[in-house]
Structures are given as structure tokens and as C-alpha cells.
Amino acid sequence: MLALARLGDNSRGLSVGGQGEWVSDSGIMAALVTVVAVVIALLALLVAGLLRTQAEILRSLHGLDIAPDAPDTPSRPAGTAVTRPEARVEPRPAPAIVGVTPSGDAASIAVVGTGRSTLVAFLTSTCTMCAEFWSAFSDATRYPVPGDARVVVVTKGEEAESSTRLRTVASAGIPVVMSSTAWDAYAAGFAPYFAYVDGSRGQIVGEGMATTWDDLVKMLERALADAGISAP
């Protein structure tokens, strides 16, 4: 009878430690519910922390006026909004451009004392927005540069630019110099970037970023007007 009694009890609980102590099914379920509740509470705290962190990041980006998915370079598809740095307006000396051509020949182009102003265009062969300027510079009749300035294109040096690719995009008759040193000297931190050098003064009278040809023309016309230079 004792054996049958223990067998009957076993259908309602589990033996613990072999000492005749029994835990009912309801006790086990209560323990499991408690564990699940603790896990859910921890997950809720984790999700709340992640949402709070994301909100802080979005507020910081909004304060910087930068979209959360904005890349750190200006090479973006046409039509995409770009936060553009303000153009520099204070004239400063213009250094000569020294480097190599895409063919590997040494190049040194003076921009002072030439009797003519120079538009120094800092471009790359891979920048999406640069493509319009590579094309425009090949048609001076349709796309005249304000102030009748000549154009000199400066790319990064051989360590960062492909001379083979440059030879496919460069315009005939437009000097192209590969020179990371010139980028540093003109403080051109991105492309497309432009510096207008007044040859008679030997100074950069206008510089900044332009994403389209119309933007470039407007920027140069304002700079030349501020410098008192006529722009035919």
C-alpha cells in the first residue's frame, strides 16, 4: 500500500534529493513563469536603452545638419542634396602647381605673372559630380569661364588616382596635373573644388565647392564682383 501511495504521489510531483520531499507541478510552473518574466524585463530594458541611444544620435546629426546616411565625401549621385561649405572670400597667395601629367611627365604650371587669370579645378576621375565639369571643360565655346580664365585641372597624385582612367576623361587642350601637394597647398579637401586665381594680383580671389556648372558660374561671378574684376 505504501508503494502504491508513493506511485500515486509521483503523478502529481517530483522527488527532490531522494529524501521524500516533493515539488508539485504548480511550483515548477511558477518558477518557470518567474524566470520568463525576468528575461522579458531584461529585454525590455535593453530595447529601451537602444531606442534612447538612437534618439540621441539622431538629435546630434540633426544639430550638424547631416543626414544619418550621408557619406563623408561629396561624390554623390546627381540630384542628391549636399551640405556645401561656405566659399572662402578672403584673397590669399596662389602657389604654383607642381606634379606630373597622366602620361608621367613632370609638370609645373605658374598661375602668377602669366597675364591671365586661372581657374584651378580640383577633380577626380571617379567623383560623380566631377563628370559634368570634365565634359564642360572640353567645350569652352558653350561653357565659357567667367573672366576669360584658362582652366587647369588638378587631381590627386599617383598614390590616390589612376593615370589610365584620367587619360579617358581628360579634355584635349586642358592641362591636367596629378599633385596631392597642390591639393594641400590650396586646402582643397574635397572634389569638385575650384580656386580662381587673379593673375595680375597673384591671389586667389574666389574659391569653394560647386556641384553644377551653373553653381560654379554664379560663385565665380560673385567672387569677381567682390574683387572688382569684370567678368565678360
C-alpha positions as CSV (number, residue, x, y, z in Angstrom):
1,M,0.0,0.0,0.0
2,L,2.9,2.3,0.8
3,A,4.3,1.7,-2.6
4,L,1.1,2.4,-4.3
5,A,0.7,5.6,-2.3
6,R,4.2,6.8,-3.4
7,L,3.4,5.9,-7.1
8,G,0.2,8.0,-6.9
9,D,2.1,10.9,-5.5
10,N,4.7,10.7,-8.2
11,S,1.9,11.6,-10.8
12,R,1.5,14.9,-9.1
13,G,5.1,16.0,-8.4
14,L,8.8,15.2,-8.5
15,S,11.0,13.8,-5.8
16,V,13.8,16.2,-4.7
17,G,17.1,14.8,-3.3
18,G,15.6,11.4,-2.7
19,Q,14.6,12.5,0.8
20,G,10.9,12.2,0.3
21,E,10.4,15.9,-0.3
22,W,8.1,16.6,-3.2
23,V,7.7,19.6,-5.5
24,S,4.3,20.0,-7.1
25,D,3.7,20.8,-10.9
26,S,2.3,24.1,-9.9
27,G,5.5,25.0,-8.1
28,I,7.6,24.2,-11.2
29,M,5.3,26.3,-13.4
30,A,5.5,29.2,-11.0
31,A,9.3,29.1,-11.1
32,L,9.3,29.0,-14.9
33,V,6.9,31.9,-15.1
34,T,9.2,33.9,-12.8
35,V,12.2,33.2,-15.0
36,V,10.4,34.2,-18.2
37,A,9.2,37.4,-16.6
38,V,12.7,38.3,-15.5
39,V,14.0,37.6,-19.1
40,I,11.3,39.7,-20.6
41,A,12.0,42.6,-18.2
42,L,15.7,42.5,-19.1
43,L,14.9,42.5,-22.9
44,A,12.6,45.5,-22.4
45,L,15.3,47.4,-20.6
46,L,17.8,46.6,-23.4
47,V,15.4,47.7,-26.2
48,A,14.6,50.9,-24.3
49,G,18.3,51.7,-24.0
50,L,18.9,51.1,-27.7
51,L,16.0,53.4,-28.6
52,R,17.3,56.1,-26.3
53,T,20.8,55.8,-27.9
54,Q,19.4,56.0,-31.4
55,A,17.4,59.1,-30.5
56,E,20.5,60.9,-29.1
57,I,22.4,60.0,-32.3
58,L,19.6,61.4,-34.5
59,R,19.5,64.6,-32.4
60,S,23.3,65.0,-32.8
61,L,23.1,64.5,-36.5
62,H,20.3,67.0,-36.8
63,G,22.3,69.5,-35.0
64,L,25.1,69.1,-37.5
65,D,22.7,69.4,-40.4
66,I,23.8,66.0,-41.8
67,A,21.5,63.2,-42.9
68,P,22.0,59.9,-41.0
69,D,23.0,58.1,-44.2
70,A,25.1,60.9,-45.7
71,P,28.6,59.8,-46.8
72,D,31.7,61.7,-45.8
73,T,32.6,62.6,-49.4
74,P,30.8,64.9,-51.9
75,S,30.8,62.2,-54.6
76,R,27.0,61.7,-54.6
77,P,24.5,61.0,-57.4
78,A,23.1,63.9,-59.3
79,G,20.1,65.4,-57.6
80,T,21.1,64.4,-54.1
81,A,21.2,67.2,-51.6
82,V,24.7,68.1,-50.4
83,T,25.6,70.2,-47.4
84,R,28.0,72.7,-49.0
85,P,30.8,74.5,-47.2
86,E,30.8,78.3,-47.5
87,A,33.1,79.6,-50.2
88,R,36.2,81.4,-49.0
89,V,36.2,85.1,-49.8
90,E,39.4,86.4,-48.3
91,P,42.1,86.7,-51.0
92,R,45.3,84.7,-50.4
93,P,48.5,84.0,-52.3
94,A,48.3,81.4,-55.1
95,P,51.1,78.8,-55.2
96,A,52.4,77.2,-58.4
97,I,51.0,73.8,-59.3
98,V,53.7,71.1,-59.4
99,G,53.3,67.5,-60.1
100,V,53.1,65.0,-63.1
101,T,50.8,64.6,-66.0
102,P,48.8,61.5,-66.6
103,S,51.4,60.4,-69.1
104,G,54.1,60.6,-66.3
105,D,55.9,63.8,-67.4
106,A,56.9,66.3,-64.8
107,A,54.7,69.4,-64.8
108,S,54.9,72.8,-63.2
109,I,52.3,75.4,-64.0
110,A,52.7,79.0,-62.8
111,V,49.5,80.9,-62.0
112,V,51.1,84.2,-61.1
113,G,52.6,86.7,-63.6
114,T,51.0,85.0,-66.6
115,G,49.0,87.9,-67.8
116,R,45.8,85.8,-67.5
117,S,43.7,84.5,-64.7
118,T,43.4,80.8,-64.0
119,L,40.6,78.6,-62.8
120,V,42.2,75.7,-60.9
121,A,39.7,72.8,-60.8
122,F,40.3,70.1,-58.3
123,L,38.6,67.0,-59.7
124,T,38.9,63.2,-59.6
125,S,38.2,60.6,-62.2
126,T,35.6,58.8,-60.1
127,C,33.6,61.6,-58.5
128,T,30.1,61.5,-59.9
129,M,29.7,65.3,-59.7
130,C,33.0,65.9,-61.4
131,A,31.8,64.3,-64.6
132,E,29.8,67.4,-65.6
133,F,33.0,69.5,-65.3
134,W,35.2,67.2,-67.3
135,S,32.6,67.4,-70.1
136,A,32.1,71.2,-69.8
137,F,35.8,72.0,-70.0
138,S,36.0,70.2,-73.4
139,D,33.6,72.8,-74.9
140,A,34.9,76.3,-74.0
141,T,32.5,77.9,-76.5
142,R,29.4,76.6,-74.8
143,Y,30.8,76.8,-71.3
144,P,33.0,79.9,-71.1
145,V,34.7,80.5,-67.7
146,P,33.9,84.0,-66.2
147,G,36.7,86.4,-66.5
148,D,38.1,84.6,-69.5
149,A,40.3,82.5,-67.3
150,R,42.2,79.5,-68.5
151,V,41.5,76.1,-66.8
152,V,44.0,73.8,-65.1
153,V,42.7,70.6,-63.7
154,V,44.4,69.2,-60.6
155,T,43.8,65.6,-59.4
156,K,45.3,63.7,-56.5
157,G,48.8,62.2,-57.0
158,E,49.6,58.8,-58.4
159,E,49.2,57.3,-54.9
160,A,45.5,58.1,-55.0
161,E,44.5,58.5,-58.7
162,S,44.6,56.3,-61.8
163,S,46.5,57.9,-64.6
164,T,44.9,55.4,-67.0
165,R,41.4,56.5,-66.1
166,L,42.4,60.1,-66.3
167,R,43.5,59.8,-69.8
168,T,40.0,58.6,-70.7
169,V,38.2,61.5,-69.1
170,A,40.6,64.4,-69.6
171,S,39.7,67.0,-72.2
172,A,42.1,67.8,-75.0
173,G,43.8,71.2,-74.6
174,I,43.1,71.3,-70.8
175,P,46.3,70.8,-68.7
176,V,45.9,68.0,-66.1
177,V,48.3,67.8,-63.2
178,M,48.4,65.0,-60.7
179,S,49.5,66.6,-57.4
180,S,48.4,65.8,-53.9
181,T,50.8,68.6,-52.8
182,A,48.7,71.1,-54.7
183,W,45.5,69.9,-53.0
184,D,47.2,70.6,-49.7
185,A,48.6,74.0,-50.8
186,Y,45.1,75.1,-51.9
187,A,43.3,73.5,-49.0
188,A,41.1,71.5,-51.4
189,G,39.8,68.8,-49.1
190,F,37.1,67.5,-51.5
191,A,36.0,67.4,-55.1
192,P,34.8,69.2,-57.1
193,Y,36.6,72.2,-55.7
194,F,37.6,75.4,-57.5
195,A,40.0,78.3,-57.0
196,Y,40.0,81.4,-59.2
197,V,43.5,83.0,-59.4
198,D,43.7,86.6,-60.5
199,G,47.0,86.5,-62.5
200,S,47.7,90.2,-62.1
201,R,47.4,90.2,-58.3
202,G,48.8,86.7,-57.8
203,Q,46.0,86.0,-55.4
204,I,43.1,83.5,-55.1
205,V,40.1,85.8,-55.2
206,G,37.4,83.2,-55.1
207,E,37.2,79.5,-54.1
208,G,34.8,76.9,-53.0
209,M,32.8,73.9,-53.9
210,A,30.3,73.8,-56.8
211,T,28.2,70.8,-57.8
212,T,27.0,72.0,-61.2
213,W,28.3,74.3,-63.9
214,D,25.6,76.9,-63.1
215,D,26.7,76.9,-59.4
216,L,30.3,77.4,-60.5
217,V,29.5,80.3,-62.7
218,K,27.4,82.0,-60.0
219,M,30.1,81.5,-57.4
220,L,32.8,83.0,-59.7
221,E,30.7,85.9,-60.8
222,R,30.1,86.9,-57.1
223,A,33.8,86.5,-56.3
224,L,34.9,88.6,-59.3
225,A,32.4,91.3,-58.5
226,D,33.7,91.4,-54.9
227,A,37.2,91.7,-56.2
228,G,36.3,94.4,-58.6
229,I,37.2,92.3,-61.7
230,S,35.0,92.5,-64.8
231,A,33.5,89.2,-66.0
232,P,32.6,89.3,-69.7
